[in-house]
Amino acid sequence: MQLQKAPNTTAIINNKEYLFFSGTSYLGIPMLPQFQEIVTQSILKWGTSYGSSRSANLKLSVYQKGENYLSAFLNTNDAVTVSSGTLAGQFALRSLQKKVDAFFYMPKTHPSILIDEAKPIFENDELNSNLKNAQNKSICILVDAIAALETTPFSFAFLNEISSTNTLFILLDESHSLGVLGANGTGISSQIPKAKNREVIIVSSLGKAFGINGGVIAGSTAFINLVKTDSLFIGCAGMNPSFLEAFVNGAEIYQHQLKKLRENCSYVYHKVNHLKAVRMSENYPVFFFGNEEIADYLYKKGILITSFYYPASTKKINRIVLNANHTQKQLDFLIDCIIQF
């Protein structure tokens, strides 16, 4: 199906309006007039793009401003922005390959932070013996804050089973949690138990909840400096400067939208969580419906959801997404349709 304009809470297909419960615009930012005005003012100042290496002798001050803001927001020592979340993951991996002896990944880890030589953390529901028996190694754990098809973060209790003689780097992809979970939308990195031998590196898209094209890598200053020495980083243009300044200047809007989103999530949760076919969490704006026929049923009712065959899945994934701009009337219609199914 082809949408004829960017969706908000509704979308147009063949000149017919549908309720839109899809996508990843959790805070409903891209079509919000107040935010569009901030972006417009930023474009007037910084232009539509800036095609220069971040390592060039002439630099735009907005990058330092935005990255200082991001590192404070994420409670890390440093941060650097790039043009996408996928590129953020790839740059972090390239730098980690210079430091790490072995990589291990959690189930359903996104391809942007996966490499071929990585091994699964768990085998037959037990910690991988190569990981459990490792001593005096430098190890990287690859994990999504919210994995595909999940509604809650992973538990990090398994970290306590890994010998403290190892140096652990935890590469955490916050693309689907940043802006949504944690205090003020700061994600779930604070839930990872701290230890002297552990370093958390955050990578994320800024194009989901925050509604701007770009990506971020955040962690120690030493690691961020290592990323900046990557020849590919040196050869790349940076994130769109107008969007980066809009991100900083939109802080109050983000917090206002987060409050609305959490109210919407809680409202829907208490109405439909009792249904056996529904899998959801009260604090997360995505929930799943087990019956594959739900998408066609809702489409006939005038509701669009995400429905497709996810990689490695033999069944259609039916993903229903709330955003901060949905009205109670729209939510009630969705709820009534689901209950009547």
PyMOL commands that set and color helices and strands:
alter all, ss='L'
color gray80, all
select helices_A, chain A and resi 33-46+61-74+85-96+111-113+129-132+157-161+183-185+189-191+221-228+231-235+241-249+251-272+294-300+328-340
alter helices_A, ss='H'
color red, helices_A
select strands_A, chain A and resi 10-13+16-21+78-82+102-105+119-120+122-123+126-127+138-144+167-173+198-205+215-219+278-279+286-289+303-309+316-321
alter strands_A, ss='S'
color yellow, strands_A
deselect
rebuild
show_as cartoon
